[in-house]
Amino acid sequence: MQAMTTCSNCGARFFTENGQQPACAYCNARPTSEAPARAQTQPYQPEQTSRPTPQFQNPAGKGLATASMVLGIISILDPIPPYILGLILGIVGLVLANRAKSKGYARGMRTAGFVLSIIGIVFNFFAMIGTIFL
């Protein structure tokens, strides 16, 4: 008579004859007299990988550099004849460009704002002097 037996070493299932427990056909383990302890298995849990979530970083001073560039452009294109508004906007743009640099943002937009503000200040100054004396 054949009986189904489970190997206590590898867990393989095989048939035995007449109640005899020969060595396992897969791992050659000999049966022991005591009952094998069941291995406690834990349910499968996929490995948790910590992928960084994409976060859009806005470097400190980038907004100041953008405002500086916009104010520099407006100060150059100021059409109002007293030219005081363009002069004030150029000065504010220059201050914002310097503040952006002090916060650590020294890229192209800050440089463009700085240069455009200086050009706007110079242009408005000479336009104001020309309006007064001509």
N, CA, C and O atoms as a MOPAC input file, in Angstrom:
PM7 MOZYME 1SCF
protein

 N      0.82400 1    -1.15800 1     0.00000 1
 C      0.00000 1     0.00000 1     0.00000 1
 C      0.88200 1     1.24000 1     0.00000 1
 O      1.87500 1     1.31100 1     0.72400 1
 N      0.50700 1     2.21100 1    -0.81900 1
 C      1.29800 1     3.41900 1    -0.95500 1
 C      0.65700 1     4.54800 1    -0.15700 1
 O     -0.56500 1     4.67500 1    -0.07200 1
 N      1.54900 1     5.37500 1     0.43100 1
 C      1.07200 1     6.53100 1     1.19400 1
 C      1.87100 1     7.74900 1     0.74500 1
 O      3.04400 1     7.65700 1     0.38300 1
 N      1.20000 1     8.87900 1     0.78300 1
 C      1.86000 1    10.12400 1     0.39800 1
 C      2.61200 1    10.65200 1     1.61000 1
 O      2.04700 1    10.74700 1     2.70000 1
 N      3.88500 1    10.99500 1     1.42700 1
 C      4.72300 1    11.49800 1     2.50600 1
 C      5.34200 1    12.82400 1     2.07100 1
 O      5.62700 1    13.03500 1     0.89200 1
 N      5.54300 1    13.70500 1     3.03400 1
 C      6.19800 1    14.99900 1     2.77500 1
 C      7.55000 1    14.98800 1     3.45800 1
 O      7.65300 1    14.63100 1     4.63100 1
 N      8.58600 1    15.37700 1     2.73400 1
 C      9.94200 1    15.42100 1     3.28300 1
 C     10.03900 1    16.55400 1     4.29700 1
 O      9.57800 1    17.66600 1     4.03700 1
 N     10.63100 1    16.27700 1     5.44200 1
 C     10.76400 1    17.29100 1     6.48200 1
 C     11.88800 1    18.28100 1     6.16600 1
 O     11.95900 1    19.33700 1     6.79500 1
 N     12.75100 1    17.97600 1     5.22800 1
 C     13.87200 1    18.84400 1     4.90300 1
 C     13.52900 1    19.81200 1     3.77400 1
 O     13.68200 1    21.02500 1     3.91700 1
 N     13.06100 1    19.26200 1     2.64200 1
 C     12.83500 1    20.12600 1     1.48600 1
 C     11.35400 1    20.35000 1     1.19400 1
 O     11.02000 1    21.21800 1     0.38800 1
 N     10.47000 1    19.60300 1     1.81600 1
 C      9.04700 1    19.78900 1     1.60800 1
 C      8.50400 1    19.08200 1     0.39000 1
 O      7.33800 1    19.26400 1     0.04100 1
 N      9.32100 1    18.27900 1    -0.26500 1
 C      8.85600 1    17.55400 1    -1.44900 1
 C      7.89500 1    16.45600 1    -1.03000 1
 O      8.01400 1    15.89800 1     0.06000 1
 N      6.94900 1    16.15200 1    -1.89400 1
 C      5.98600 1    15.10200 1    -1.60400 1
 C      6.33000 1    13.89500 1    -2.47300 1
 O      6.61400 1    14.02700 1    -3.66400 1
 N      6.29900 1    12.71100 1    -1.84800 1
 C      6.60400 1    11.48800 1    -2.58000 1
 C      5.82800 1    10.33500 1    -1.95100 1
 O      5.32100 1    10.45000 1    -0.83600 1
 N      5.74000 1     9.22300 1    -2.67800 1
 C      5.01800 1     8.05400 1    -2.20000 1
 C      5.95600 1     7.12500 1    -1.46000 1
 O      7.11400 1     6.96000 1    -1.84400 1
 N      5.45300 1     6.51900 1    -0.39500 1
 C      6.19300 1     5.48200 1     0.33600 1
 C      5.38700 1     4.19400 1     0.27700 1
 O      4.16700 1     4.22000 1     0.11600 1
 N      6.07000 1     3.07700 1     0.40800 1
 C      5.38300 1     1.78000 1     0.36600 1
 C      5.42000 1     1.12400 1     1.72700 1
 O      6.45400 1     1.13300 1     2.39500 1
 N      4.32700 1     0.56800 1     2.13700 1
 C      4.17600 1    -0.21700 1     3.36600 1
 C      4.56800 1     0.58100 1     4.60700 1
 O      5.09200 1     0.01000 1     5.56300 1
 N      4.32300 1     1.88800 1     4.60900 1
 C      4.60200 1     2.67600 1     5.80300 1
 C      6.06300 1     2.97600 1     6.02900 1
 O      6.41300 1     3.67100 1     6.98400 1
 N      6.92700 1     2.46200 1     5.16300 1
 C      8.35800 1     2.74200 1     5.32700 1
 C      8.64500 1     4.15600 1     4.82200 1
 O      8.01900 1     4.63500 1     3.87600 1
 N      9.56700 1     4.78400 1     5.44800 1
 C      9.94500 1     6.12900 1     5.02000 1
 C     11.39500 1     6.10600 1     4.56100 1
 O     12.30900 1     6.29300 1     5.36300 1
 N     11.59900 1     5.88000 1     3.29600 1
 C     12.97000 1     5.88200 1     2.78100 1
 C     13.47900 1     7.32000 1     2.69000 1
 O     12.77500 1     8.27300 1     3.02500 1
 N     14.69900 1     7.44400 1     2.23600 1
 C     15.27900 1     8.77400 1     2.04600 1
 C     14.50800 1     9.49300 1     0.95000 1
 O     13.97300 1     8.88300 1     0.02400 1
 N     14.47200 1    10.80500 1     1.09000 1
 C     13.76900 1    11.64500 1     0.10800 1
 C     14.43800 1    11.48600 1    -1.25100 1
 O     15.66500 1    11.46700 1    -1.35300 1
 N     13.62700 1    11.37200 1    -2.28100 1
 C     14.14800 1    11.19400 1    -3.62600 1
 C     14.77600 1    12.47400 1    -4.16800 1
 O     15.53000 1    12.42200 1    -5.13900 1
 N     14.48100 1    13.61300 1    -3.56400 1
 C     14.97300 1    14.88500 1    -4.07900 1
 C     16.20700 1    15.39500 1    -3.34200 1
 O     17.15300 1    15.87700 1    -3.96500 1
 N     16.19500 1    15.28600 1    -1.98100 1
 C     17.32300 1    15.84200 1    -1.24000 1
 C     18.07000 1    14.78400 1    -0.42800 1
 O     19.02900 1    15.12100 1     0.26500 1
 N     17.66300 1    13.52600 1    -0.49200 1
 C     18.27600 1    12.39800 1     0.21700 1
 C     18.28600 1    12.56900 1     1.73100 1
 O     19.15900 1    12.02800 1     2.41000 1
 N     17.33600 1    13.30400 1     2.25700 1
 C     17.25400 1    13.47200 1     3.70600 1
 C     16.59200 1    12.23100 1     4.29600 1
 O     15.64500 1    11.69300 1     3.72200 1
 N     17.09400 1    11.77900 1     5.44300 1
 C     16.51100 1    10.63500 1     6.15200 1
 C     15.43500 1    11.13400 1     7.09500 1
 O     15.59200 1    12.19100 1     7.70600 1
 N     14.37500 1    10.41500 1     7.21900 1
 C     13.32800 1    10.85400 1     8.13000 1
 C     13.78300 1    10.77100 1     9.57600 1
 O     14.59100 1     9.91200 1     9.93200 1
 N     13.26800 1    11.65700 1    10.40200 1
 C     13.58000 1    11.63300 1    11.82200 1
 C     12.38200 1    11.09100 1    12.56700 1
 O     11.27500 1    11.03400 1    12.03200 1
 N     12.61300 1    10.69300 1    13.81300 1
 C     11.54500 1    10.08400 1    14.58100 1
 C     10.53700 1    11.11600 1    15.08800 1
 O      9.37200 1    10.78400 1    15.31100 1
 N     10.96700 1    12.34100 1    15.26700 1
 C     10.04600 1    13.35400 1    15.74500 1
 C      9.38000 1    14.05400 1    14.56800 1
 O      9.93300 1    14.11300 1    13.47000 1
 N      8.22100 1    14.56800 1    14.80500 1
 C      7.47600 1    15.24800 1    13.75700 1
 C      8.15600 1    16.57900 1    13.43200 1
 O      8.54900 1    17.32200 1    14.33100 1
 N      8.28500 1    16.86100 1    12.16700 1
 C      8.94800 1    18.10900 1    11.79800 1
 C      8.07500 1    19.31300 1    12.16600 1
 O      6.85200 1    19.28600 1    12.03200 1
 N      8.73200 1    20.34100 1    12.62200 1
 C      8.02400 1    21.56900 1    12.94400 1
 C      7.68300 1    22.29100 1    11.65800 1
 O      8.51100 1    22.42300 1    10.75700 1
 N      6.48100 1    22.74100 1    11.59400 1
 C      6.07300 1    23.46400 1    10.38900 1
 C      6.72900 1    24.84200 1    10.36300 1
 O      6.71600 1    25.58800 1    11.34200 1
 N      7.27700 1    25.13200 1     9.25000 1
 C      7.88000 1    26.45500 1     9.09400 1
 C      6.76300 1    27.48400 1     9.01000 1
 O      5.78800 1    27.31400 1     8.27900 1
 N      6.92600 1    28.52200 1     9.75300 1
 C      5.91700 1    29.56300 1     9.71000 1
 C      6.22000 1    30.47200 1     8.53300 1
 O      7.27200 1    31.10600 1     8.45000 1
 N      5.28400 1    30.50600 1     7.65800 1
 C      5.47300 1    31.34800 1     6.48200 1
 C      4.67400 1    32.62600 1     6.66100 1
 O      3.58700 1    32.63000 1     7.24000 1
 N      5.22700 1    33.68000 1     6.16400 1
 C      4.54700 1    34.96600 1     6.21500 1
 C      3.99000 1    35.25800 1     4.83600 1
 O      4.56500 1    34.85300 1     3.82600 1
 N      2.88400 1    35.95300 1     4.79800 1
 C      2.31800 1    36.27100 1     3.48500 1
 C      3.28400 1    37.13000 1     2.67600 1
 O      4.08000 1    37.89500 1     3.22100 1
 N      3.18800 1    36.97900 1     1.38000 1
 C      4.07100 1    37.71100 1     0.47600 1
 C      3.80000 1    39.20800 1     0.56700 1
 O      2.66200 1    39.66100 1     0.44200 1
 N      4.86200 1    39.95400 1     0.78700 1
 C      4.77300 1    41.40700 1     0.77200 1
 C      5.82000 1    41.91400 1    -0.20800 1
 O      7.01300 1    41.65800 1    -0.05000 1
 N      5.35900 1    42.63100 1    -1.21600 1
 C      6.33700 1    43.12900 1    -2.18700 1
 C      7.31800 1    44.07400 1    -1.51700 1
 O      6.99100 1    44.77600 1    -0.55900 1
 N      8.51800 1    44.06900 1    -2.04700 1
 C      9.57300 1    44.90800 1    -1.48100 1
 C      9.21000 1    46.37400 1    -1.65300 1
 O      8.83700 1    46.82700 1    -2.73500 1
 N      9.33000 1    47.08500 1    -0.56800 1
 C      9.00600 1    48.50500 1    -0.60000 1
 C     10.22200 1    49.27400 1    -1.10100 1
 O     11.25400 1    49.33100 1    -0.43400 1
 N     10.08900 1    49.85000 1    -2.25600 1
 C     11.17700 1    50.67600 1    -2.77400 1
 C     10.80000 1    52.12400 1    -2.53900 1
 O      9.65500 1    52.52600 1    -2.74300 1
 N     11.74700 1    52.87300 1    -2.12300 1
 C     11.46900 1    54.27800 1    -1.85600 1
 C     11.91700 1    55.10100 1    -3.05300 1
 O     13.06100 1    55.54800 1    -3.13300 1
 N     11.00700 1    55.28400 1    -3.95800 1
 C     11.29500 1    56.12900 1    -5.11200 1
 C     11.05100 1    57.57400 1    -4.70800 1
 O     10.03500 1    57.89000 1    -4.08800 1
 N     11.96000 1    58.42300 1    -5.05100 1
 C     11.72000 1    59.82500 1    -4.71200 1
 C     10.58300 1    60.37800 1    -5.56000 1
 O     10.54200 1    60.18800 1    -6.77500 1
 N      9.68400 1    61.05000 1    -4.90800 1
 C      8.59600 1    61.66700 1    -5.64500 1
 C      9.12200 1    62.93900 1    -6.29600 1
 O      9.83500 1    63.72000 1    -5.66600 1
 N      8.76800 1    63.14000 1    -7.55100 1
 C      9.29000 1    64.33500 1    -8.21600 1
 C      8.71900 1    65.59800 1    -7.58500 1
 O      7.50500 1    65.78300 1    -7.50400 1
 N      9.59400 1    66.42800 1    -7.15800 1
 C      9.18400 1    67.69300 1    -6.58400 1
 C      9.82700 1    68.80100 1    -7.39200 1
 O     11.04100 1    68.82700 1    -7.59400 1
 N      9.00600 1    69.69100 1    -7.83800 1
 C      9.51800 1    70.78700 1    -8.63500 1
 C     10.07000 1    71.83800 1    -7.68200 1
 O      9.34100 1    72.46700 1    -6.91500 1
 N     11.34800 1    71.99700 1    -7.76000 1
 C     11.99700 1    72.92300 1    -6.84200 1
 C     12.09100 1    74.29500 1    -7.48300 1
 O     12.46500 1    74.44000 1    -8.64700 1
 N     11.75100 1    75.26600 1    -6.71100 1
 C     11.86900 1    76.64800 1    -7.14700 1
 C     13.02400 1    77.25100 1    -6.36800 1
 O     12.87400 1    77.57000 1    -5.18800 1
 N     14.18400 1    77.41400 1    -7.01500 1
 C     15.33800 1    77.92600 1    -6.28800 1
 C     15.05900 1    79.30100 1    -5.68800 1
 O     14.32600 1    80.11400 1    -6.25100 1
 N     15.65700 1    79.52600 1    -4.54600 1
 C     15.47100 1    80.80700 1    -3.86400 1
 C     16.00800 1    81.93000 1    -4.73800 1
 O     17.13000 1    81.85600 1    -5.23800 1
 N     15.22200 1    82.94100 1    -4.91300 1
 C     15.64200 1    84.09900 1    -5.68900 1
 C     15.19100 1    84.08700 1    -7.13100 1
 O     15.38600 1    85.07300 1    -7.84200 1
 N     14.58200 1    82.97700 1    -7.59000 1
 C     14.17100 1    82.93000 1    -8.99000 1
 C     13.03400 1    83.91300 1    -9.26500 1
 O     13.01100 1    84.55600 1   -10.31400 1
 N     12.10200 1    84.03000 1    -8.33600 1
 C     11.00600 1    84.98500 1    -8.50300 1
 C     11.50700 1    86.41900 1    -8.51700 1
 O     11.01000 1    87.25600 1    -9.27000 1
 N     12.49800 1    86.69300 1    -7.67500 1
 C     13.07900 1    88.03400 1    -7.65800 1
 C     13.78000 1    88.34200 1    -8.97800 1
 O     13.71300 1    89.46300 1    -9.48200 1
 N     14.45500 1    87.32800 1    -9.53400 1
 C     15.14200 1    87.52600 1   -10.80800 1
 C     14.14500 1    87.75400 1   -11.94000 1
 O     14.38200 1    88.57200 1   -12.82900 1
 N     13.02800 1    87.02500 1   -11.90200 1
 C     11.99700 1    87.21300 1   -12.91700 1
 C     11.39800 1    88.61100 1   -12.82500 1
 O     11.22000 1    89.28300 1   -13.84100 1
 N     11.08600 1    89.04600 1   -11.61100 1
 C     10.53700 1    90.39500 1   -11.42400 1
 C     11.53200 1    91.45800 1   -11.87700 1
 O     11.13900 1    92.47000 1   -12.45700 1
 N     12.80700 1    91.23300 1   -11.61700 1
 C     13.84400 1    92.17100 1   -12.04100 1
 C     13.87700 1    92.29800 1   -13.55700 1
 O     13.99000 1    93.39800 1   -14.09900 1
 N     13.77500 1    91.14600 1   -14.24200 1
 C     13.81200 1    91.17600 1   -15.69600 1
 C     12.57900 1    91.87800 1   -16.26000 1
 O     12.69100 1    92.66200 1   -17.20300 1
 N     11.41000 1    91.60600 1   -15.69500 1
 C     10.18100 1    92.24600 1   -16.17600 1
 C     10.24500 1    93.75500 1   -15.95000 1
 O      9.88800 1    94.53200 1   -16.83500 1
 N     10.69600 1    94.16700 1   -14.77600 1
 C     10.79200 1    95.60500 1   -14.49800 1
 C     11.84000 1    96.28300 1   -15.37900 1
 O     11.66900 1    97.43600 1   -15.77400 1
 N     12.91500 1    95.57600 1   -15.68300 1
 C     13.92400 1    96.12900 1   -16.59700 1
 C     13.36600 1    96.34500 1   -17.98800 1
 O     13.64700 1    97.36500 1   -18.61700 1
 N     12.57600 1    95.39400 1   -18.48100 1
 C     11.96300 1    95.53600 1   -19.81100 1
 C     10.97600 1    96.70300 1   -19.82100 1
 O     10.96500 1    97.50700 1   -20.75200 1
 N     10.14500 1    96.78800 1   -18.77200 1
 C      9.16300 1    97.87700 1   -18.71300 1
 C      9.85900 1    99.23900 1   -18.60800 1
 O      9.40500 1   100.22500 1   -19.18900 1
 N     10.96900 1    99.28000 1   -17.85700 1
 C     11.66200 1   100.56900 1   -17.71800 1
 C     12.26600 1   101.03100 1   -19.03500 1
 O     12.37200 1   102.23400 1   -19.27200 1
 N     12.66400 1   100.09700 1   -19.89700 1
 C     13.19100 1   100.48100 1   -21.21300 1
 C     12.06300 1   100.96300 1   -22.11400 1
 O     12.24500 1   101.90400 1   -22.88600 1
 N     10.91900 1   100.33700 1   -22.02500 1
 C      9.80400 1   100.65400 1   -22.92600 1
 C      8.84700 1   101.69500 1   -22.35500 1
 O      7.73200 1   101.83400 1   -22.85800 1
 N      9.24300 1   102.41800 1   -21.33700 1
 C      8.38100 1   103.40200 1   -20.69600 1
 C      8.08900 1   104.55700 1   -21.64900 1
 O      8.99900 1   105.29400 1   -22.02700 1
 N      6.82800 1   104.71800 1   -22.03900 1
 C      6.51800 1   105.77300 1   -23.01000 1
 C      6.10000 1   107.10500 1   -22.38300 1
 O      5.82700 1   108.05700 1   -23.11400 1
 N      6.04300 1   107.19800 1   -21.07300 1
 C      5.54900 1   108.41400 1   -20.42300 1
 C      6.66300 1   109.47000 1   -20.46800 1
 O      7.77200 1   109.19200 1   -20.01200 1
 N      6.40400 1   110.67100 1   -21.00100 1
 C      7.44100 1   111.67300 1   -21.20700 1
 C      8.23000 1   112.11200 1   -19.96900 1
 O      9.42400 1   112.36800 1   -20.12800 1
 N      7.68300 1   112.22600 1   -18.75400 1
 C      8.59200 1   112.64700 1   -17.68300 1
 C      9.66000 1   111.58700 1   -17.36800 1
 O     10.67800 1   111.90900 1   -16.75600 1
 N      9.44700 1   110.36500 1   -17.76400 1
 C     10.41100 1   109.26400 1   -17.62600 1
 C     10.77800 1   108.94600 1   -16.17800 1
 O     11.72900 1   108.20300 1   -15.93500 1
 N     10.05000 1   109.48900 1   -15.22900 1
 C     10.35000 1   109.19400 1   -13.81900 1
 C      9.90800 1   107.78900 1   -13.45900 1
 O     10.57900 1   107.09700 1   -12.69400 1
 N      8.75500 1   107.35700 1   -14.02200 1
 C      8.27200 1   106.00700 1   -13.74000 1
 C      9.27500 1   104.96500 1   -14.23700 1
 O      9.56300 1   103.99400 1   -13.53700 1
 N      9.80200 1   105.16600 1   -15.43900 1
 C     10.80200 1   104.24000 1   -15.97900 1
 C     12.06600 1   104.22400 1   -15.14700 1
 O     12.67900 1   103.17100 1   -14.96900 1
 N     12.46100 1   105.36400 1   -14.64000 1
 C     13.64200 1   105.46100 1   -13.77900 1
 C     13.41700 1   104.70100 1   -12.46700 1
 O     14.29500 1   103.97500 1   -12.00200 1
 N     12.23800 1   104.87700 1   -11.88200 1
 C     11.92100 1   104.17900 1   -10.62800 1
 C     11.84700 1   102.67100 1   -10.84200 1
 O     12.36100 1   101.90400 1   -10.02800 1
 N     11.20900 1   102.23900 1   -11.93900 1
 C     11.12000 1   100.80200 1   -12.22600 1
 C     12.49900 1   100.19300 1   -12.47500 1
 O     12.75900 1    99.05900 1   -12.07400 1
 N     13.37300 1   100.93700 1   -13.12700 1
 C     14.73600 1   100.45000 1   -13.34900 1
 C     15.49800 1   100.28800 1   -12.04600 1
 O     16.23500 1    99.31800 1   -11.86700 1
 N     15.32100 1   101.23400 1   -11.13700 1
 C     16.00300 1   101.14900 1    -9.83800 1
 C     15.46000 1    99.97400 1    -9.02400 1
 O     16.22500 1    99.23800 1    -8.40000 1
 N     14.14000 1    99.80500 1    -9.03400 1
 C     13.54300 1    98.66800 1    -8.30800 1
 C     14.00900 1    97.34900 1    -8.92100 1
 O     14.29500 1    96.39700 1    -8.19400 1
 N     14.08900 1    97.28200 1   -10.25700 1
 C     14.58500 1    96.07500 1   -10.92100 1
 C     16.02800 1    95.77000 1   -10.55500 1
 O     16.40500 1    94.60900 1   -10.39100 1
 N     16.83600 1    96.82100 1   -10.42800 1
 C     18.23800 1    96.65200 1   -10.03200 1
 C     18.34700 1    96.12500 1    -8.60000 1
 O     19.17300 1    95.25800 1    -8.31300 1
 N     17.51900 1    96.64700 1    -7.71400 1
 C     17.51600 1    96.18700 1    -6.32100 1
 C     17.07800 1    94.72100 1    -6.25000 1
 O     17.67300 1    93.93600 1    -5.51200 1
 N     16.04200 1    94.34600 1    -7.01100 1
 C     15.57400 1    92.95500 1    -7.00300 1
 C     16.62100 1    92.00700 1    -7.56900 1
 O     16.76100 1    90.88500 1    -7.08200 1
 N     17.35900 1    92.43900 1    -8.59200 1
 C     18.41800 1    91.59600 1    -9.15400 1
 C     19.51900 1    91.35900 1    -8.12400 1
 O     20.03900 1    90.24900 1    -8.00800 1
 N     19.87100 1    92.40800 1    -7.37700 1
 C     20.89700 1    92.24400 1    -6.33600 1
 C     20.40100 1    91.35900 1    -5.20100 1
 O     21.17000 1    90.57400 1    -4.64700 1
 N     19.12000 1    91.47800 1    -4.84900 1
 C     18.56800 1    90.63300 1    -3.79300 1
 C     18.50500 1    89.16700 1    -4.23600 1
 O     18.72300 1    88.26500 1    -3.42700 1
 N     18.20400 1    88.92600 1    -5.53200 1
 C     18.19700 1    87.55300 1    -6.06400 1
 C     19.59500 1    86.95300 1    -5.99900 1
 O     19.75000 1    85.77000 1    -5.69800 1
 N     20.61100 1    87.76200 1    -6.27800 1
 C     21.99100 1    87.28100 1    -6.20500 1
 C     22.37900 1    86.96700 1    -4.76700 1
 O     23.09000 1    85.99300 1    -4.51900 1
 N     21.92300 1    87.77600 1    -3.81800 1
 C     22.26400 1    87.52500 1    -2.41700 1
 C     21.58000 1    86.27200 1    -1.88400 1
 O     22.06000 1    85.66700 1    -0.92600 1
 N     20.45100 1    85.87300 1    -2.50100 1
 C     19.76900 1    84.63200 1    -2.10000 1
 C     20.37500 1    83.41400 1    -2.78000 1
 O     19.97600 1    82.28600 1    -2.49200 1
 N     21.32200 1    83.62000 1    -3.66600 1
 C     22.02700 1    82.49900 1    -4.28500 1
 C     21.61200 1    82.19900 1    -5.70500 1
 O     22.08700 1    81.21900 1    -6.27800 1
 N     20.76100 1    82.98600 1    -6.28800 1
 C     20.33300 1    82.74500 1    -7.66600 1
 C     21.13000 1    83.65700 1    -8.58800 1
 O     20.84000 1    84.84700 1    -8.70600 1
 N     22.12800 1    83.09200 1    -9.23200 1
 C     23.00700 1    83.89600 1   -10.09900 1
 C     23.00900 1    83.31400 1   -11.49900 1
 O     24.07100 1    83.06500 1   -12.06900 1
 N     21.84000 1    83.09700 1   -12.05000 1
 C     21.74700 1    82.52000 1   -13.38700 1
 C     21.40900 1    83.59800 1   -14.39600 1
 O     21.46000 1    84.78900 1   -14.09100 1
 N     21.06700 1    83.17600 1   -15.58800 1
 C     20.86300 1    84.09100 1   -16.70200 1
 C     19.73200 1    85.08500 1   -16.52300 1
 O     19.84200 1    86.23600 1   -16.94700 1
 N     18.63600 1    84.64900 1   -15.89400 1
 C     17.50700 1    85.55500 1   -15.74300 1
 C     17.85100 1    86.72100 1   -14.81500 1
 O     17.40100 1    87.84600 1   -15.03400 1
 N     18.64200 1    86.45500 1   -13.78900 1
 C     19.06700 1    87.51800 1   -12.89300 1
 C     19.98700 1    88.48200 1   -13.61800 1
 O     19.87900 1    89.69800 1   -13.46100 1
 N     20.89200 1    87.93000 1   -14.41300 1
 C     21.81400 1    88.76900 1   -15.17700 1
 C     21.05900 1    89.62100 1   -16.19300 1
 O     21.36200 1    90.79900 1   -16.37700 1
 N     20.06900 1    89.01000 1   -16.85100 1
 C     19.26800 1    89.76700 1   -17.82000 1
 C     18.50100 1    90.88600 1   -17.12400 1
 O     18.43100 1    92.00100 1   -17.64200 1
 N     17.92900 1    90.60500 1   -15.96100 1
 C     17.21700 1    91.63600 1   -15.21300 1
 C     18.13800 1    92.76100 1   -14.78000 1
 O     17.76800 1    93.93400 1   -14.83100 1
 N     19.34200 1    92.39700 1   -14.35300 1
 C     20.32700 1    93.38400 1   -13.93200 1
 C     20.70900 1    94.30700 1   -15.09300 1
 O     20.70100 1    95.53000 1   -14.95900 1
 N     21.04300 1    93.69300 1   -16.23800 1
 C     21.47200 1    94.47000 1   -17.40800 1
 C     20.33200 1    95.32900 1   -17.94800 1
 O     20.53700 1    96.50000 1   -18.26800 1
 N     19.12100 1    94.75200 1   -18.05300 1
 C     17.99200 1    95.51900 1   -18.57200 1
 C     17.63100 1    96.67400 1   -17.63800 1
 O     17.23800 1    97.74400 1   -18.10200 1
 N     17.75900 1    96.46800 1   -16.34100 1
 C     17.47000 1    97.55200 1   -15.39400 1
 C     18.47900 1    98.68500 1   -15.53400 1
 O     18.11000 1    99.85800 1   -15.48200 1
 N     19.75100 1    98.33700 1   -15.71000 1
 C     20.77300 1    99.37600 1   -15.90400 1
 C     20.52600 1   100.13600 1   -17.20600 1
 O     20.63200 1   101.36200 1   -17.24200 1
 N     20.19800 1    99.40900 1   -18.27400 1
 C     19.90500 1   100.06800 1   -19.55300 1
 C     18.68500 1   100.97800 1   -19.40300 1
 O     18.67500 1   102.09400 1   -19.92100 1
 N     17.65000 1   100.49900 1   -18.68800 1
 C     16.44900 1   101.31200 1   -18.46600 1
 C     16.74800 1   102.56000 1   -17.65700 1
 O     16.21700 1   103.63000 1   -17.95300 1
 N     17.59200 1   102.43900 1   -16.63900 1
 C     17.95900 1   103.60600 1   -15.82600 1
 C     18.71100 1   104.63300 1   -16.67300 1
 O     18.40400 1   105.82500 1   -16.64100 1
 N     19.69800 1   104.15400 1   -17.43000 1
 C     20.48900 1   105.06300 1   -18.26600 1
 C     19.61100 1   105.71800 1   -19.32900 1
 O     19.68400 1   106.93000 1   -19.53200 1
 N     18.78600 1   104.92800 1   -20.00300 1
 C     17.90800 1   105.46100 1   -21.04500 1
 C     16.95600 1   106.51800 1   -20.47600 1
 O     16.81500 1   107.60000 1   -21.04400 1
 N     16.31000 1   106.20100 1   -19.36200 1
 C     15.34900 1   107.14200 1   -18.77000 1
 C     16.03700 1   108.38700 1   -18.21500 1
 O     15.47800 1   109.48200 1   -18.26400 1
 N     17.24500 1   108.22000 1   -17.69100 1
 C     17.97300 1   109.38800 1   -17.18400 1
 C     18.29000 1   110.36300 1   -18.32100 1
 O     18.04400 1   111.56400 1   -18.20900 1
 N     18.84300 1   109.82400 1   -19.42200 1
 C     19.17600 1   110.71300 1   -20.54600 1
 C     17.92900 1   111.26800 1   -21.22400 1
 O     17.94300 1   112.40100 1   -21.70700 1
 N     16.85500 1   110.49100 1   -21.26800 1
 C     15.59900 1   110.99000 1   -21.85500 1
 C     15.02600 1   112.10900 1   -20.99500 1
 O     14.48900 1   113.08000 1   -21.52800 1
 N     15.13100 1   111.98800 1   -19.66200 1
 C     14.64100 1   113.02200 1   -18.77000 1
 C     15.49900 1   114.29000 1   -18.89500 1
 O     14.96800 1   115.40000 1   -18.92700 1
 N     16.81700 1   114.12200 1   -18.96500 1
 C     17.70600 1   115.27200 1   -19.13900 1
 C     17.43900 1   115.94800 1   -20.49200 1
 O     17.43400 1   117.17500 1   -20.58900 1
 N     17.22000 1   115.14200 1   -21.52500 1
 C     16.93300 1   115.71200 1   -22.84300 1
 C     15.61900 1   116.44500 1   -22.86100 1
 O     15.49300 1   117.47100 1   -23.52900 1
 N     14.64100 1   115.94400 1   -22.14500 1
 C     13.33300 1   116.62000 1   -22.09300 1
 C     13.42300 1   117.94300 1   -21.34800 1
 O     12.78500 1   118.92400 1   -21.73000 1
 N     14.21000 1   117.96600 1   -20.29200 1
 C     14.32300 1   119.18700 1   -19.48900 1
 C     15.09900 1   120.27100 1   -20.23300 1
 O     14.68000 1   121.42800 1   -20.23500 1
 N     16.21000 1   119.92500 1   -20.85800 1
 C     17.07800 1   120.93900 1   -21.45200 1
 C     16.81900 1   121.19600 1   -22.92500 1
 O     17.39100 1   122.13500 1   -23.47800 1
 N     16.01200 1   120.43300 1   -23.56200 1
 C     15.76600 1   120.70000 1   -24.99700 1
 C     14.42300 1   121.28100 1   -25.25300 1
 O     14.07700 1   121.55500 1   -26.40200 1

